[in-house]
Amino acid sequence: MAPWRDHPAVRTLDAVLSQGVPLRDIYALVFVPEGIERSGGALPAWLPPGWPDDLRDLREAAALHAWWGEHHAAWMLACEQAAQALDGINLAAFLEPFFGPSVPPLALMPNICYPCLIPLGIPAGHAVIALVPPRVAWGDGEPWPFHEDRAYLLRAAVTAFGQVLLEPHLSGHRSNTSEDARDGLADPVVDAFLGGVVALALEQMLGAAEARAYLLVEARTNGARMLPHVVEALKGYLAAHAAGQYPHFASYLPAFAAYVRAGQERFSHT
């Protein structure tokens, strides 16, 4: 694809990313139900005029259909390996106590093309898609096959799905409080929730040893010393939810946010 790096569609993508538009928002354009050209007022304000036409021209000029066809086997192998890794795991059922019975369809797509090192959750109409890159190998080796590290794929999938599913609840929480969404207070809440939910998923689906290993790595590499306490808070929420105290996580979110902020303050002095 190197000959096309100066194509207007590619230059526009570089400019959009340089302006700070999240990669997730760019991917989400693919899933506009009516198509980019016909979606009318649904298009985001940051979308440059003429970019859909440039993308269409790039698709034809670079013969992308043929290019994807040449690499079809690699994509199918990655999909098969991911399906093998998640065999027997029901993430919709795991997430239901947090987001209610109307959890949308969840789909995982291995991302073996775009050079991205983190999972991305994409809202796609009435579904949620997790774009997950393979785990990077040491040195110059090939990336790890998806089926050889189930814990990695489960962590990535829960993180990506959780990002999208939590956002509507977080927006509602902000609108019902005096908290300024620009002051950064919400980000630690999101990080704490996602980290805690990942630990719960590992414990429930792959065993307590995987969860302990994850918590240890997070504490040592990311300074997430509070994460074990977050896990206990989420277990408390699940117990209260099962008893009928909370219908879903949105009703518990104000208490959870206060708990996270208080914990951050406490751990910042130790």
C-alpha positions in Angstrom: 0.0 0.0 0.0 3.1 2.3 0.1 2.4 3.8 -3.4 -0.9 5.3 -2.0 0.5 7.1 1.1 0.1 10.5 -0.6 -3.4 9.9 -1.8 -5.8 12.6 -0.6 -7.8 10.1 1.4 -4.6 9.1 3.3 -3.4 12.6 3.8 -6.9 13.6 5.2 -6.8 10.6 7.6 -3.4 11.8 8.9 -4.7 15.3 9.4 -7.8 14.1 11.2 -5.7 12.0 13.6 -3.4 14.9 14.1 -6.4 17.0 15.2 -7.1 14.6 18.0 -10.1 12.8 16.5 -10.3 9.5 18.3 -9.6 6.5 16.2 -12.8 4.9 17.5 -14.9 7.7 16.0 -13.2 7.2 12.6 -13.9 3.5 12.6 -17.5 4.1 13.7 -18.1 5.9 10.4 -17.9 2.6 8.6 -21.0 1.5 10.5 -23.3 4.4 9.8 -26.4 2.4 8.8 -27.3 4.6 5.8 -23.8 4.9 4.6 -21.5 8.0 4.9 -22.9 9.7 1.8 -26.6 9.4 2.7 -26.7 9.8 6.4 -27.5 13.5 6.3 -27.4 15.2 9.7 -25.9 12.1 11.4 -22.4 12.9 10.2 -19.9 14.2 12.8 -18.8 17.8 12.6 -15.1 16.8 12.3 -15.7 14.9 9.0 -13.8 16.8 6.3 -15.8 17.7 3.2 -15.1 15.3 0.3 -13.4 12.6 2.3 -16.1 10.0 1.5 -15.4 10.6 -2.3 -11.6 10.4 -1.7 -12.0 7.1 0.2 -14.1 5.7 -2.6 -11.5 6.8 -5.1 -8.7 5.1 -3.1 -10.8 1.9 -2.9 -11.0 1.7 -6.7 -7.6 3.0 -7.6 -5.8 0.7 -5.2 -8.0 -2.3 -6.0 -8.6 -2.9 -2.4 -11.2 -5.6 -3.0 -8.4 -7.7 -4.7 -5.9 -6.8 -1.9 -8.3 -8.0 0.8 -8.9 -11.2 -1.2 -5.2 -11.9 -1.3 -5.0 -11.8 2.5 -8.4 -13.5 3.1 -6.7 -16.6 4.5 -4.8 -14.7 7.2 -8.0 -13.0 8.3 -9.9 -16.2 8.5 -7.1 -17.9 10.5 -7.1 -15.0 13.0 -10.9 -15.3 13.3 -10.8 -19.0 13.9 -8.1 -18.7 16.5 -10.1 -15.9 18.3 -13.2 -18.1 18.3 -11.2 -21.0 19.7 -9.9 -18.8 22.5 -13.4 -17.6 23.5 -15.1 -20.9 23.1 -17.6 -21.5 25.9 -17.4 -17.9 27.1 -20.6 -15.9 27.2 -19.6 -12.2 27.6 -23.2 -11.0 27.1 -24.3 -12.9 30.1 -21.3 -11.7 32.1 -22.1 -8.1 31.3 -25.9 -8.3 31.8 -25.8 -7.5 35.5 -24.0 -4.3 34.8 -25.9 -3.1 31.7 -29.2 -4.8 31.8 -30.8 -7.6 29.7 -30.7 -5.4 26.6 -27.0 -5.8 26.0 -26.6 -5.4 22.2 -25.0 -8.2 20.1 -21.3 -8.3 20.7 -18.8 -9.1 17.9 -15.0 -9.5 18.1 -12.9 -8.7 15.1 -9.2 -9.5 15.1 -7.3 -6.3 14.0 -4.2 -7.6 12.1 -4.0 -4.8 9.7 -4.0 -1.3 11.2 -0.9 -0.8 13.4 -2.8 -0.4 16.7 -1.6 -1.8 20.0 -4.8 -1.4 22.1 -8.3 -2.8 21.7 -11.0 -0.5 20.5 -14.7 -0.7 21.1 -16.9 0.5 18.2 -20.6 1.3 18.4 -22.0 -0.2 15.2 -25.7 0.6 15.0 -27.5 -1.9 17.2 -24.3 -3.9 18.0 -20.9 -3.4 19.6 -17.7 -4.5 17.9 -14.3 -5.1 19.6 -11.3 -4.6 17.4 -8.5 -6.5 19.0 -4.9 -6.6 17.8 -2.8 -9.7 18.4 -0.5 -9.7 21.4 2.9 -8.3 20.4 5.7 -10.9 20.6 9.2 -10.2 21.9 11.9 -9.1 19.4 11.1 -9.5 15.8 8.9 -12.5 16.1 5.4 -12.8 14.7 2.6 -11.6 16.9 1.1 -14.2 19.3 -1.7 -16.3 17.8 -4.9 -15.4 19.4 -5.7 -18.9 20.7 -2.4 -19.2 22.6 -3.3 -16.5 25.2 -6.9 -16.7 26.2 -6.4 -14.3 29.1 -5.1 -11.6 26.8 -8.0 -11.9 24.4 -10.6 -11.9 27.2 -9.0 -8.8 28.8 -9.1 -7.0 25.5 -12.6 -8.0 24.6 -14.0 -7.0 28.0 -12.2 -3.7 27.9 -13.4 -2.9 24.3 -17.0 -3.9 25.0 -17.0 -2.1 28.4 -15.8 1.2 26.9 -18.9 1.4 24.6 -21.5 0.0 27.0 -20.4 2.3 29.9 -20.5 5.5 27.9 -24.3 6.1 27.9 -24.4 5.5 31.7 -21.4 7.8 32.2 -23.1 10.6 30.1 -26.2 10.3 32.3 -24.1 10.5 35.4 -22.4 13.7 34.2 -25.8 15.3 33.3 -27.2 14.6 36.8 -24.2 16.0 38.7 -22.3 19.2 38.8 -19.2 17.3 37.7 -17.5 19.0 34.7 -16.8 16.3 32.1 -13.7 18.3 31.1 -12.0 18.2 34.5 -10.7 14.6 34.0 -12.6 13.2 37.0 -14.5 10.8 34.8 -11.4 9.1 33.3 -10.3 7.4 36.5 -13.8 6.1 37.1 -13.8 4.5 33.6 -10.3 3.1 34.1 -11.3 1.7 37.5 -14.5 0.1 36.2 -12.8 -1.5 33.2 -9.9 -2.8 35.2 -12.2 -4.2 37.9 -14.6 -5.8 35.4 -11.6 -7.4 33.6 -10.4 -8.9 36.8 -13.9 -10.3 37.5 -14.1 -11.8 34.1 -10.7 -13.5 34.4 -11.7 -14.8 37.8 -15.1 -16.2 36.7 -14.1 -17.6 33.3 -10.4 -18.5 33.6 -9.8 -18.9 37.3 -8.6 -17.0 40.3 -4.9 -17.4 39.4 -5.4 -15.5 36.2 -7.2 -12.7 38.1 -4.4 -12.5 40.7 -1.7 -12.3 38.0 -3.6 -9.5 36.2 -4.0 -7.5 39.4 -0.3 -8.0 40.3 0.9 -6.8 36.8 -1.5 -3.8 36.9 -0.2 -2.8 40.3 3.5 -3.1 39.4 3.4 -1.7 35.8 0.5 0.8 36.0 0.5 1.7 39.7 -3.1 0.4 40.0 -2.8 -0.4 43.7 -6.4 0.4 44.3 -7.7 -2.2 41.8 -8.2 -5.1 44.3 -10.5 -2.7 46.3 -12.4 -1.8 43.1 -12.9 -5.5 42.5 -14.4 -5.9 45.9 -16.6 -2.9 45.4 -17.9 -4.4 42.1 -18.5 -7.7 43.8 -20.5 -5.8 46.4 -22.5 -4.2 43.6 -23.2 -7.6 42.0 -24.5 -8.9 45.3 -26.7 -5.9 45.8 -27.9 -6.2 42.2 -28.8 -9.9 42.7 -30.8 -8.8 45.8 -32.7 -6.2 43.8 -31.1 -3.2 45.3 -29.7 -1.9 41.9 -31.4 -2.6 38.6 -28.2 -1.8 36.7 -24.8 -0.2 37.2 -26.0 3.3 36.2 -27.9 3.5 39.5 -24.7 2.6 41.4 -22.4 4.8 39.4 -22.5 7.9 41.6 -21.5 5.8 44.7 -18.8 4.0 42.6 -17.4 7.3 41.3 -17.2 8.7 44.9 -15.5 5.5 46.0 -12.9 5.7 43.3 -12.1 9.4 43.9 -11.8 8.8 47.7 -9.5 5.8 47.0 -7.3 7.8 44.7 -6.9 10.5 47.4 -6.1 7.9 50.0 -3.5 6.0 47.9 -1.9 9.2 46.7 -0.7 9.8 50.2 0.8 6.3 50.8 
